[in-house]
């Protein structure tokens, strides 16, 4: 152990020789006994301060100057001095989050098939084929009805407030579901994720009656909607039938 006297508090302290060898390699010597004495020496001007490589910026909300590190200066992601100013910037709409983030532009720009609006879609949404509409309720409704071969709905019937919506009378209500639902799927026989389904779909003229009700699980119901209900709806629409 090598004993040394602290230049700040005068205390005698000991360090292993390896500490001194490491300090000599850096071209320095061990002068202080603790981090507190080192900080006090910097404050008193006994030793020089570390050179700051960052930058002093001005907050865009409160105009207060604040220091940022060099890594944050390179990324250009510091515009506000605190979280409170950042929240205030959201309220003042100084931060635009409508577009994609610059470091996450992995998707593509698509054009809506109905209103021709150009919007950004993530790569995961493109992979799931969610890149046909702009996301507006009217366009989403028109695209869904196009898949079923139906005409677009009137604008007044799209996404109305809950107390103004007119539910179709041909759908099953809660009491009918409780009375008519079975204990297993009519297609595969499973007892999980069961729901009450129309044998003849509503879009093809089916009614909410006991004879037109059957119990299906979720996967079987999705399969029936794709390969049974949708062709019936298109056939009904091509014949000029009244499809709601």
C-alpha positions as CSV (number, residue, x, y, z in Angstrom):
1,X,0.0,0.0,0.0
2,X,1.3,3.5,-0.8
3,X,0.2,6.3,1.5
4,X,-0.6,9.8,0.2
5,X,-1.9,13.0,1.7
6,X,-5.1,14.5,0.2
7,X,-4.5,18.0,-1.1
8,X,-8.0,19.1,-0.2
9,X,-8.7,17.8,3.3
10,X,-5.1,16.8,4.4
11,X,-6.2,13.3,5.3
12,X,-3.6,10.5,4.8
13,X,-5.0,7.7,2.7
14,X,-3.6,4.5,1.2
15,X,-3.9,3.0,-2.3
16,X,-2.6,-0.1,-3.9
17,X,0.4,0.3,-6.2
18,X,-1.7,-0.7,-9.2
19,X,-3.7,2.5,-8.7
20,X,-0.6,4.6,-8.9
21,X,0.8,2.7,-11.9
22,X,-2.5,3.2,-13.7
23,X,-2.4,7.0,-12.9
24,X,1.2,7.2,-14.2
25,X,0.1,5.7,-17.5
26,X,-2.6,8.4,-17.9
27,X,0.0,11.1,-17.0
28,X,-1.7,12.0,-13.7
29,X,-1.2,11.3,-10.0
30,X,-3.5,10.4,-7.1
31,X,-4.1,13.6,-5.2
32,X,-7.5,13.3,-3.5
33,X,-8.9,10.7,-1.1
34,X,-12.5,10.6,-2.4
35,X,-14.8,11.8,-5.1
36,X,-16.1,14.5,-2.8
37,X,-12.7,16.0,-2.4
38,X,-12.1,15.9,-6.1
39,X,-15.4,17.8,-6.8
40,X,-14.6,20.3,-4.1
41,X,-11.2,20.9,-5.7
42,X,-12.8,21.5,-9.1
43,X,-15.2,24.0,-7.5
44,X,-12.4,25.8,-5.7
45,X,-10.3,25.9,-8.9
46,X,-7.5,23.8,-7.6
47,X,-7.8,21.5,-10.7
48,X,-9.4,22.2,-14.0
49,X,-12.9,21.1,-15.0
50,X,-13.6,18.4,-17.5
51,X,-14.0,19.8,-21.0
52,X,-17.6,19.6,-22.1
53,X,-18.2,18.3,-25.6
54,X,-21.9,18.9,-25.7
55,X,-23.8,22.0,-26.6
56,X,-26.0,24.6,-24.9
57,X,-29.5,24.8,-26.4
58,X,-32.5,27.0,-25.8
59,X,-35.9,25.4,-24.8
60,X,-38.6,26.1,-27.4
61,X,-41.3,26.5,-24.7
62,X,-39.7,28.5,-21.8
63,X,-36.6,29.8,-23.6
64,X,-34.3,28.5,-20.9
65,X,-30.8,27.5,-21.8
66,X,-29.9,23.9,-21.0
67,X,-26.9,21.6,-21.7
68,X,-27.1,18.4,-23.7
69,X,-24.4,15.8,-24.2
70,X,-22.6,15.3,-27.5
71,X,-24.5,12.1,-28.3
72,X,-27.8,13.9,-27.9
73,X,-26.6,16.7,-30.1
74,X,-25.8,14.3,-32.9
75,X,-29.2,12.6,-32.7
76,X,-31.0,16.0,-32.7
77,X,-33.7,14.8,-30.3
78,X,-33.5,17.5,-27.6
79,X,-35.8,20.5,-28.1
80,X,-37.1,21.0,-24.5
81,X,-35.4,21.4,-21.2
82,X,-37.7,19.2,-19.2
83,X,-40.7,16.8,-19.4
84,X,-43.1,19.5,-18.3
85,X,-42.0,21.7,-21.3
86,X,-42.4,18.6,-23.6
87,X,-46.0,18.1,-22.4
88,X,-46.7,21.8,-22.9
89,X,-45.3,21.5,-26.4
90,X,-47.8,18.7,-27.2
91,X,-50.6,21.0,-26.0
92,X,-49.4,23.8,-28.2
93,X,-48.9,21.4,-31.1
94,X,-45.2,22.2,-31.5
95,X,-44.6,18.4,-31.9
96,X,-46.0,16.8,-35.1
97,X,-46.7,13.1,-34.6
98,X,-49.0,12.7,-37.6
99,X,-46.2,11.3,-39.9
100,X,-43.9,8.4,-39.3
101,X,-40.8,8.8,-37.2
102,X,-37.6,9.3,-39.3
103,X,-35.9,6.3,-37.8
104,X,-38.9,4.0,-38.4
105,X,-39.7,4.5,-42.1
106,X,-39.9,0.8,-42.8
107,X,-43.3,0.9,-44.4
108,X,-44.5,2.6,-47.5
109,X,-46.8,5.4,-48.7
110,X,-50.1,4.0,-50.1
111,X,-53.0,5.7,-51.9
112,X,-56.6,5.1,-50.7
113,X,-58.7,3.3,-53.2
114,X,-61.8,5.5,-52.5
115,X,-60.7,9.0,-51.6
116,X,-57.2,8.9,-53.3
117,X,-55.6,10.2,-50.1
118,X,-51.9,9.3,-49.7
119,X,-51.1,8.0,-46.2
120,X,-48.2,6.1,-44.6
121,X,-48.6,2.4,-43.6
122,X,-46.2,0.5,-41.4
123,X,-44.5,-2.6,-42.7
124,X,-46.5,-4.9,-40.4
125,X,-49.7,-3.4,-41.7
126,X,-48.6,-3.9,-45.3
127,X,-47.7,-7.5,-44.5
128,X,-51.3,-8.0,-43.1
129,X,-52.8,-6.4,-46.3
130,X,-54.1,-3.4,-44.3
131,X,-53.0,-0.9,-47.0
132,X,-56.2,-0.4,-49.1
133,X,-57.8,2.6,-47.4
134,X,-56.7,5.8,-45.6
135,X,-58.4,4.7,-42.3
136,X,-61.4,7.0,-42.5
137,X,-64.7,5.3,-41.4
138,X,-66.4,6.0,-44.7
139,X,-63.5,4.4,-46.7
140,X,-63.1,1.4,-44.4
141,X,-66.9,0.8,-44.6
142,X,-66.8,1.1,-48.4
143,X,-63.9,-1.3,-48.7
144,X,-65.6,-3.9,-46.4
145,X,-68.8,-3.8,-48.4
146,X,-66.9,-4.0,-51.6
147,X,-65.4,-7.4,-50.5
148,X,-69.0,-8.6,-50.0
149,X,-70.1,-7.2,-53.3
150,X,-72.4,-4.6,-51.7
151,X,-72.9,-0.9,-52.5
152,X,-71.3,1.7,-50.2
153,X,-73.5,2.9,-47.3
154,X,-74.9,6.4,-47.1
155,X,-72.6,8.8,-45.3
156,X,-75.3,9.4,-42.6
157,X,-75.3,5.7,-41.6
158,X,-71.5,5.5,-41.0
159,X,-70.2,5.8,-37.4
160,X,-73.1,7.6,-35.9
161,X,-73.2,8.2,-32.1
162,X,-74.3,5.2,-30.1
163,X,-77.7,6.6,-29.2
164,X,-78.4,7.4,-32.8
165,X,-77.4,4.1,-34.3
166,X,-80.1,1.9,-35.8
167,X,-79.3,-1.8,-35.3
168,X,-80.7,-4.3,-37.7
169,X,-83.6,-6.3,-36.5
170,X,-82.3,-9.4,-38.1
171,X,-79.4,-9.7,-35.7
172,X,-79.6,-12.0,-32.7
173,X,-80.3,-10.2,-29.4
174,X,-78.8,-11.3,-26.0
175,X,-81.8,-13.3,-24.9
176,X,-81.8,-15.3,-28.2
177,X,-78.1,-16.0,-27.9
178,X,-78.6,-17.4,-24.4
179,X,-81.6,-19.6,-25.3
180,X,-80.5,-20.9,-28.7
181,X,-76.7,-21.4,-28.4
182,X,-75.5,-25.0,-28.2
183,X,-72.7,-26.6,-26.2
184,X,-70.6,-27.5,-29.2
185,X,-69.7,-26.3,-32.7
186,X,-72.0,-27.6,-35.5
187,X,-69.0,-28.0,-37.8
188,X,-66.0,-29.2,-35.8
189,X,-67.6,-30.2,-32.5
190,X,-65.3,-28.0,-30.2
191,X,-66.7,-26.5,-27.0
192,X,-64.6,-23.3,-26.9
193,X,-65.1,-19.8,-28.3
194,X,-68.7,-20.5,-29.4
195,X,-71.1,-18.0,-31.0
196,X,-74.6,-18.0,-32.5
197,X,-74.5,-17.7,-36.3
198,X,-77.1,-17.3,-39.1
199,X,-77.3,-20.4,-41.4
200,X,-78.4,-18.1,-44.2
201,X,-76.6,-14.8,-43.6
202,X,-78.4,-11.5,-43.0
203,X,-76.8,-10.0,-46.1
204,X,-78.5,-12.8,-48.2
205,X,-81.9,-12.4,-46.6
206,X,-81.5,-14.5,-43.5
207,X,-83.7,-13.8,-40.5
208,X,-83.1,-14.0,-36.7
209,X,-85.2,-17.2,-36.2
210,X,-84.6,-20.4,-34.4
211,X,-84.5,-22.4,-37.6
212,X,-81.9,-20.1,-39.1
213,X,-79.6,-20.3,-36.0
214,X,-76.6,-22.6,-35.5
215,X,-73.7,-22.7,-33.1
216,X,-70.2,-22.2,-34.5
217,X,-66.8,-21.6,-33.0
218,X,-64.6,-18.6,-34.0
219,X,-62.5,-20.3,-36.7
220,X,-65.4,-22.0,-38.3
221,X,-67.5,-18.8,-38.2
222,X,-64.6,-17.0,-40.0
223,X,-64.3,-19.8,-42.6
224,X,-68.1,-19.7,-43.2
225,X,-68.0,-15.9,-43.6
226,X,-65.2,-16.2,-46.2
227,X,-66.4,-19.2,-48.3
228,X,-70.2,-19.3,-47.7
229,X,-71.6,-16.0,-46.7
230,X,-69.6,-13.7,-49.0
231,X,-70.4,-15.7,-52.2
232,X,-74.1,-15.7,-51.2
233,X,-74.0,-11.9,-50.6
234,X,-72.4,-11.3,-54.0
235,X,-74.9,-13.6,-55.7
236,X,-77.8,-11.8,-54.0
237,X,-76.4,-8.4,-55.1
238,X,-75.9,-9.5,-58.7
239,X,-79.5,-10.6,-58.9
240,X,-80.7,-7.2,-57.8
241,X,-82.0,-8.3,-54.4
242,X,-82.5,-5.9,-51.5
243,X,-79.3,-6.3,-49.5
244,X,-78.8,-4.0,-46.6
